[in-house]
């Protein structure tokens, strides 16, 4: 479980935590931000605008199977705190581009 959220923020530095289930043996944790991977160190630095953040946790379950969990979040960095309008095409059913 992570403390990451789909949200709009005004600071580039984005601290977050990861809580691991006690019965799992974690092998690695990698954070992908807009296609750039880094080891998890407690925070990420966002680029202005939309940031796609995926956390890849590789672990061994209680049956010794190796598995990967990879939730993805969208975090918008809006440093000037201007009005930000986010439109998803799924919200525009029946419209054409």
C-alpha positions in Angstrom: 0.0 0.0 0.0 1.3 3.5 -0.8 0.4 6.9 0.3 0.4 8.1 -3.3 -2.9 9.6 -4.6 -4.3 10.8 -7.9 -4.1 14.5 -7.2 -2.9 18.0 -8.0 0.0 19.4 -6.0 1.9 22.7 -5.9 5.3 21.3 -4.8 7.7 19.4 -7.0 9.1 17.3 -4.2 6.5 14.6 -3.4 7.2 12.5 -0.3 5.3 9.2 0.0 5.4 6.0 2.0 5.0 2.3 1.1 3.6 -0.2 3.6 4.4 -3.8 2.9 2.3 -6.7 4.0 4.1 -8.5 6.8 3.8 -12.0 5.2 5.6 -10.9 2.0 9.3 -11.0 1.4 10.1 -7.9 -0.7 12.8 -8.3 -3.3 12.8 -4.8 -4.8 10.9 -1.6 -5.1 11.3 0.6 -8.2 9.4 3.8 -8.9 8.8 4.8 -12.6 8.0 8.5 -13.2 7.1 9.3 -16.7 9.2 6.4 -18.0 12.3 7.1 -15.8 12.9 4.5 -13.2 14.6 5.0 -9.8 14.9 3.0 -6.6 12.4 4.0 -3.9 13.9 6.5 -1.5 10.9 8.0 0.2 10.1 10.8 -2.3 10.0 11.7 -6.0 10.5 14.9 -7.9 7.7 15.8 -10.2 7.8 17.5 -13.6 5.4 20.4 -14.3 2.0 19.1 -15.6 1.0 15.4 -15.7 3.1 12.8 -14.0 2.4 9.1 -14.4 3.9 7.3 -11.4 4.0 3.5 -11.2 5.4 1.7 -8.2 6.8 -1.8 -9.0 7.1 -4.0 -5.9 8.6 -7.4 -6.6 8.1 -9.9 -3.8 8.0 -13.5 -2.9 4.6 -14.8 -1.5 4.1 -17.4 1.2 4.2 -20.2 -1.5 7.7 -18.8 -2.7 6.2 -17.5 -6.0 7.7 -14.3 -7.3 5.1 -11.7 -8.0 5.0 -8.0 -9.0 2.5 -5.4 -7.9 2.4 -2.2 -10.0 -0.2 0.4 -9.1 -0.1 3.6 -11.3 -1.1 7.0 -10.2 -1.5 10.3 -12.0 -0.2 13.3 -10.1 -0.4 16.8 -11.6 2.3 19.3 -10.5 0.9 22.8 -10.8 3.6 25.1 -9.3 1.8 28.4 -9.8 -1.5 27.0 -8.4 -3.3 28.3 -11.5 -6.7 26.8 -12.4 -6.1 23.4 -13.9 -8.8 21.8 -16.0 -8.4 18.0 -16.5 -10.6 16.3 -19.1 -10.7 12.6 -19.6 -12.2 11.4 -22.8 -14.2 8.9 -20.9 -16.0 11.9 -19.3 -17.0 13.1 -22.8 -19.1 10.2 -24.0 -20.7 11.0 -27.4 -18.3 13.8 -28.3 -15.8 13.8 -31.1 -12.3 15.4 -31.2 
